[in-house]
Amino acid sequence: MRVELDHVQVAIPAGGEDAARAFFGTLIGLVEIPKPDELRGRGGCWFEIGSQQLHLGIDADFRPAKKAHIALRVDGLGALQGKLAAAGYAILGDTPVGGRQRFFSEDPFGNRIEFVEGETTP
């Protein structure tokens, strides 16, 4: 049996789609993908990350995830860090893991996100 990650869903508050598109699409550079017809009426938005997807779903009782988080592997970690800081997002550095630099920030809704440099080491 083979198991692979298909998508991760992160909660956002109702009406947060424009802010999500500005952050994940414009600032981070993810490509938005259309939601299936049967799910469009629920709100939220989806983004492609390589062969996986990030689903941002509306939660009527939204509370930001402060510990649980997604980690996005990026090339040009320093440039992204500068971009986020210039846009007013807090940057929290952390100890490198496996020789890779990383930092934490939050999306516009307070959900924790980890950004990790480059490829994993064997």
PyMOL commands that set and color helices and strands:
alter all, ss='L'
color gray80, all
select helices_A, chain A and resi 17-27+37-42+77-86
alter helices_A, ss='H'
color red, helices_A
select strands_A, chain A and resi 7-12+31-33+45-49+52-58+70-74+92-93+102-106+112-117
alter strands_A, ss='S'
color yellow, strands_A
deselect
rebuild
show_as cartoon
